[in-house]
Amino acid sequence: MKEKKNSFSGSLGFVLAAAGSAVGLGNLWRFPYLAAKNGGGLFLVIYLILVLTFGFTMLLCEVSIGRKTKNSPLKAYGALQPKWKWIGIFAVIVPFLILPYYCVIGGWVLKYCVVFLAGKGLDATGDGYFTGFITSPVQPIIFLAVFVFCTTFVIYKGIDKGIEKISRILMPVLFLVVAGISVYALTMSYSDGNVKRTGIDGLLIYLIPDIQGLTFRGFMEVLMDAMGQLFYSISVAMGIMITYGSYLGDKENLIKSVNRIEFFDTAVAFLAGIMIIIPLYVVMGKEAMGASGPSLLFISMPGVFAHMGVTGATLGAAFFIMVFFAALTSSISIMEAVVSSMIEKFGITREKAAVIEGLISFGIGIVVCLGYNAFYFELPLPNGAVGQVLDVLDYISNYILMPVVAISTCILVGWVLKPKTVVEEAVKNGEKFGRKNVFTVMVRFIAPVLLVMLLLNSMGL
């Protein structure tokens, strides 16, 4: 089969683009919270083990499927086994549902970028500022439009001139900013009478495993949290890695590329913990480390920056620029998974597909924005949460469809096609495969079981 003309120029472009997809908002607002909640170092150790086993297995499966078939996710599964082409349909529905609300959140990030760059970061710490913004009938839609335009423009430009070019710029900058803020966090200190907290104290809380009173049930909860975080972080089960894999040249070292994606994603997640948990601890105390989700980024962190004076204003601007880069590189990959499938399915140009998907995402995104005012409702979800439009889309895509796609992929590769299908693709240039046995055991036995447990947990069972 001929290789697509529109492809990455080399493995570095692929790795940076794929890492940009993996390094998203989940690394920034969920990983630090889960690390703090689950005994710090204990969570980190379990997470790292899962990265080297479960994460490696799922990434290798999808990138290999993409490169082997040279197809979009919509057709890749059917190209391997016609009876399993339905997985491809589910794999495209996932990013189609995620993109609109991800762009809404990207718009929120852009709003805070503008506020901090304008020197008005203190305004963002006021009571009800975030709620007042997202419930506004106009402002969130304006920022949504800008974010959707940025995402669509990159996809419109193509693989090498769009996705790869922007990833080569944004990913190194993002990594440097995260590392810089993390180093600064370690130097922080706070003193108020008898109370004194330092960045090193926070680092010890973050790194040292807390296993006091740990039960088997407690361990399983930490395991599920770590597995869930990794699963949603590495951009599998949503067509992205299959899409990017289809643009990877046949002569590139696939295993080495996957290893680099693992490293980038894990390094940024780890540094995000230092960058976010430690300032929260130093400025507000241990109880503040329990924040997660939008409230962590848009309420807790602005409060931390407000306590830093002039330094906080600069740090806050750098922080939200970094968050914007992370959100943008992820939204680009999500849109590309849908656009590549549209091109193959309907035979239209990339430019036309990008514009159509951009308009659809913007339209659905408007409904998501109005879910906090005109269309507001409260729907109890099976996982115990109470959701609005955004939460419902997130639950269907992330907590139901993604595990279903991942479980089905494991069954297809592990039992129908057999692991050799992926192994042969990974070593076709004579590469060494040090984790071959780990991959085989994971894809056939362990990964499906963990994913079923994750799915049942998401359904409240």
ZIKA-V540138 format. One record per residue. RES is the residue in one letter. PHI is phi as a letter, one per 30 degrees, with the letter a starting at -180 (999 if undefined). Layout:
# ZIKA-V540138
RES/PHI, RES/PHI
This chain:
# ZIKA-V540138
M/999, K/d, E/d, K/d, K/d, N/d, S/b, F/d, S/d, G/a, S/d, L/d, G/d, F/d, V/d, L/d, A/d, A/d, A/d, G/d, S/d, A/d, V/d, G/b, L/d, G/d, N/d, L/c, W/c, R/c, F/d, P/e, Y/d, L/d, A/d, A/d, K/d, N/c, G/i, G/h, G/e, L/d, F/d, L/d, V/d, I/d, Y/d, L/d, I/d, L/d, V/e, L/d, T/c, F/d, G/d, F/e, T/d, M/d, L/d, L/d, C/e, E/d, V/d, S/d, I/d, G/d, R/d, K/d, T/c, K/h, N/c, S/d, P/e, L/e, K/c, A/d, Y/d, G/d, A/d, L/d, Q/a, P/e, K/d, W/c, K/d, W/d, I/d, G/d, I/d, F/d, A/d, V/c, I/d, V/e, P/d, F/d, L/d, I/d, L/e, P/e, Y/d, Y/d, C/d, V/d, I/d, G/e, G/d, W/d, V/d, L/d, K/e, Y/d, C/e, V/d, V/d, F/d, L/d, A/d, G/i, K/c, G/e, L/d, D/d, A/d, T/c, G/d, D/d, G/i, Y/d, F/d, T/d, G/d, F/d, I/d, T/c, S/d, P/d, V/c, Q/e, P/e, I/d, I/d, F/d, L/e, A/e, V/d, F/d, V/d, F/d, C/e, T/d, T/d, F/d, V/d, I/d, Y/e, K/d, G/j, I/d, D/d, K/c, G/c, I/d, E/d, K/d, I/d, S/d, R/d, I/d, L/d, M/d, P/d, V/d, L/e, F/d, L/d, V/d, V/d, A/d, G/d, I/d, S/d, V/d, Y/d, A/e, L/d, T/c, M/d, S/a, Y/b, S/b, D/b, G/i, N/d, V/c, K/b, R/b, T/b, G/d, I/d, D/e, G/d, L/d, L/d, I/d, Y/d, L/c, I/d, P/d, D/c, I/c, Q/d, G/i, L/d, T/c, F/d, R/d, G/d, F/d, M/d, E/d, V/d, L/d, M/d, D/d, A/d, M/d, G/d, Q/d, L/d, F/e, Y/d, S/d, I/d, S/i, V/c, A/i, M/b, G/i, I/d, M/d, I/d, T/d, Y/d, G/d, S/d, Y/c, L/d, G/d, D/d, K/d, E/d, N/d, L/d, I/d, K/d, S/d, V/d, N/e, R/d, I/d, E/e, F/d, F/e, D/d, T/d, A/d, V/d, A/d, F/d, L/d, A/d, G/d, I/d, M/d, I/c, I/d, I/d, P/e, L/d, Y/d, V/d, V/d, M/c, G/j, K/d, E/d, A/d, M/d, G/d, A/d, S/a, G/i, P/e, S/d, L/d, L/d, F/c, I/b, S/d, M/d, P/e, G/d, V/d, F/d, A/d, H/d, M/c, G/i, V/d, T/e, G/d, A/d, T/d, L/d, G/d, A/d, A/d, F/d, F/d, I/d, M/d, V/d, F/d, F/d, A/d, A/d, L/d, T/d, S/d, S/d, I/d, S/d, I/d, M/d, E/d, A/d, V/d, V/d, S/d, S/d, M/d, I/d, E/d, K/d, F/c, G/i, I/c, T/d, R/e, E/d, K/d, A/d, A/d, V/d, I/d, E/d, G/d, L/d, I/d, S/d, F/d, G/d, I/d, G/d, I/d, V/d, V/d, C/d, L/d, G/d, Y/c, N/b, A/d, F/c, Y/d, F/a, E/b, L/c, P/d, L/c, P/e, N/d, G/j, A/d, V/c, G/c, Q/c, V/e, L/e, D/d, V/d, L/d, D/d, Y/d, I/d, S/d, N/d, Y/c, I/c, L/d, M/d, P/d, V/d, V/d, A/d, I/d, S/d, T/d, C/d, I/d, L/d, V/d, G/d, W/b, V/d, L/d, K/i, P/e, K/e, T/d, V/d, V/e, E/d, E/d, A/d, V/c, K/d, N/c, G/i, E/d, K/d, F/b, G/d, R/c, K/d, N/d, V/d, F/e, T/d, V/d, M/d, V/d, R/d, F/b, I/d, A/e, P/e, V/d, L/d, L/d, V/d, M/d, L/d, L/d, L/d, N/d, S/d, M/d, G/i, L/c
